[in-house]
Amino acid sequence: MTPKGDLRPRKHSLTLKGHRTSVSLEDPFWQAFLEIAQERGVSISALASEIDAARGLDCGLASAIRVHVLAHYRTAAERSA
């Protein structure tokens, strides 16, 4: 399944460690990120802070969020198989 619409990354604002910042994510990744936060009952800033704390210095926040989204849905698919 190929996502439809504009797939260019867009800037999205959030708060990290008390400071406003932005990440550039494609809409499907941003939507999935929001869904994961909602599913867990946390804010997007709280989830981003968790991901930020776990990522290495050689990985950007946007990339870490994409990998987190992928891992989340892979785990869900494995559980339902």
C-alpha positions as CSV (number, residue, x, y, z in Angstrom):
1,M,0.0,0.0,0.0
2,T,1.4,3.3,-1.0
3,P,0.4,6.4,0.9
4,K,-1.4,9.1,-1.1
5,G,-1.0,12.8,-1.0
6,D,2.0,15.0,-0.3
7,L,4.8,12.9,1.1
8,R,7.3,15.7,1.5
9,P,8.5,16.3,5.2
10,R,6.7,19.1,7.0
11,K,7.8,20.8,10.1
12,H,5.8,19.9,13.3
13,S,6.3,21.7,16.6
14,L,6.7,20.1,20.0
15,T,8.3,20.8,23.4
16,L,11.4,19.0,24.4
17,K,13.0,19.6,27.9
18,G,10.9,22.8,28.2
19,H,12.0,24.2,24.9
20,R,10.0,24.5,21.7
21,T,11.5,22.7,18.8
22,S,10.4,21.2,15.5
23,V,10.9,18.0,13.6
24,S,10.4,17.5,9.9
25,L,8.3,14.4,9.3
26,E,6.2,13.1,6.4
27,D,2.4,13.3,7.3
28,P,2.0,9.4,7.5
29,F,4.8,9.3,10.1
30,W,3.5,12.3,12.0
31,Q,0.0,10.8,12.1
32,A,1.3,7.4,13.3
33,F,3.4,9.2,15.9
34,L,0.2,11.0,17.2
35,E,-1.7,7.7,17.2
36,I,1.0,6.0,19.3
37,A,1.0,8.8,21.8
38,Q,-2.8,8.7,22.0
39,E,-2.7,4.9,22.4
40,R,-0.3,5.2,25.3
41,G,-2.2,8.1,26.9
42,V,0.8,10.5,26.7
43,S,1.4,13.8,25.0
44,I,3.4,14.0,21.8
45,S,6.0,16.0,23.7
46,A,6.3,13.3,26.4
47,L,6.7,10.6,23.7
48,A,9.2,12.7,21.9
49,S,11.2,13.2,25.1
50,E,11.2,9.5,25.7
51,I,12.5,8.8,22.2
52,D,15.0,11.7,22.5
53,A,16.4,10.3,25.7
54,A,16.9,6.8,24.1
55,R,18.5,7.9,20.8
56,G,22.2,8.1,20.2
57,L,24.0,11.3,19.4
58,D,24.5,10.1,15.8
59,C,20.8,9.9,15.1
60,G,18.5,12.9,14.5
61,L,15.2,13.2,16.4
62,A,13.1,12.9,13.2
63,S,14.9,9.7,12.2
64,A,14.5,8.3,15.8
65,I,10.8,9.0,15.6
66,R,10.5,7.2,12.3
67,V,12.4,4.2,13.6
68,H,10.2,4.2,16.8
69,V,7.0,4.3,14.6
70,L,8.3,1.4,12.5
71,A,9.3,-0.7,15.5
72,H,5.9,0.0,17.1
73,Y,3.9,-1.3,14.1
74,R,6.3,-4.2,13.5
75,T,5.8,-5.4,17.1
76,A,2.0,-5.0,16.7
77,A,2.1,-7.0,13.5
78,E,4.2,-9.8,15.1
79,R,1.8,-10.0,18.0
80,S,-1.2,-10.4,15.7
81,A,0.4,-13.0,13.5
